[in-house]
Amino acid sequence: MSDDARLTALESKVQELETMVTLALRLLALQKPVSALLENFGAGHSEAMAVHALLDDLARRAQEGGLDTPSFGGFELELVRRFPRIRGNREFVSLLLDALKIDRAEYRALHAFTVREGWPR
């Protein structure tokens, strides 16, 4: 097999894998990983709604940038204020930030922001 043929085959395989990964991420997003995580950690309906409102606000502020750009410390303070039982639970915070990357598009953008900013520090 020539180098050109191998390269073409590899490019085709990469395209196929990208398509499969995109589909898998879309299917995972349908399962609402952030909501499932909140439920698994015992969040009530009002707590879950408050955390989602926080995440929506953070996503908006991260996209807009400027002086109102979110910080990790501010995120933690607001998260605990809205869902007090996770105070000091680094595992939950880490899992929540990870869940953002496979949830809806706004949360995936927020996850990309958190990675760029080096959250958590």
Contacts in CASP RR format, 6 or more apart in sequence:
PFRMAT RR
TARGET T0000
AUTHOR 0000-0000-0000
METHOD contacts of the structure
MODEL  1
MSDDARLTALESKVQELETMVTLALRLLALQKPVSALLENFGAGHSEAMA
VHALLDDLARRAQEGGLDTPSFGGFELELVRRFPRIRGNREFVSLLLDAL
KIDRAEYRALHAFTVREGWPR
1 9 0 8 1.000
25 102 0 8 1.000
28 102 0 8 1.000
29 102 0 8 1.000
29 103 0 8 1.000
29 104 0 8 1.000
29 105 0 8 1.000
32 103 0 8 1.000
33 99 0 8 1.000
33 102 0 8 1.000
33 103 0 8 1.000
34 51 0 8 1.000
34 52 0 8 1.000
34 55 0 8 1.000
34 96 0 8 1.000
34 99 0 8 1.000
34 100 0 8 1.000
34 103 0 8 1.000
34 107 0 8 1.000
35 48 0 8 1.000
35 52 0 8 1.000
36 99 0 8 1.000
37 92 0 8 1.000
37 95 0 8 1.000
37 96 0 8 1.000
37 99 0 8 1.000
38 44 0 8 1.000
38 47 0 8 1.000
38 48 0 8 1.000
38 51 0 8 1.000
38 83 0 8 1.000
39 48 0 8 1.000
41 83 0 8 1.000
41 85 0 8 1.000
41 86 0 8 1.000
41 89 0 8 1.000
41 92 0 8 1.000
42 85 0 8 1.000
43 51 0 8 1.000
43 83 0 8 1.000
47 82 0 8 1.000
47 83 0 8 1.000
50 82 0 8 1.000
50 83 0 8 1.000
51 79 0 8 1.000
51 82 0 8 1.000
51 83 0 8 1.000
53 82 0 8 1.000
54 75 0 8 1.000
54 78 0 8 1.000
54 79 0 8 1.000
54 82 0 8 1.000
55 100 0 8 1.000
55 107 0 8 1.000
55 110 0 8 1.000
56 106 0 8 1.000
58 70 0 8 1.000
58 75 0 8 1.000
58 110 0 8 1.000
59 106 0 8 1.000
59 107 0 8 1.000
59 109 0 8 1.000
59 110 0 8 1.000
59 113 0 8 1.000
61 68 0 8 1.000
61 69 0 8 1.000
61 70 0 8 1.000
62 69 0 8 1.000
62 70 0 8 1.000
62 109 0 8 1.000
62 110 0 8 1.000
62 113 0 8 1.000
63 109 0 8 1.000
63 113 0 8 1.000
70 113 0 8 1.000
72 114 0 8 1.000
72 117 0 8 1.000
72 118 0 8 1.000
72 119 0 8 1.000
72 120 0 8 1.000
72 121 0 8 1.000
75 119 0 8 1.000
76 93 0 8 1.000
76 120 0 8 1.000
79 86 0 8 1.000
79 93 0 8 1.000
79 96 0 8 1.000
80 86 0 8 1.000
80 87 0 8 1.000
80 88 0 8 1.000
86 92 0 8 1.000
86 93 0 8 1.000
90 120 0 8 1.000
93 120 0 8 1.000
94 120 0 8 1.000
97 111 0 8 1.000
97 114 0 8 1.000
97 119 0 8 1.000
97 120 0 8 1.000
98 111 0 8 1.000
99 107 0 8 1.000
100 107 0 8 1.000
100 108 0 8 1.000
100 110 0 8 1.000
100 111 0 8 1.000
100 114 0 8 1.000
101 107 0 8 1.000
101 108 0 8 1.000
101 111 0 8 1.000
101 112 0 8 1.000
102 108 0 8 1.000
END
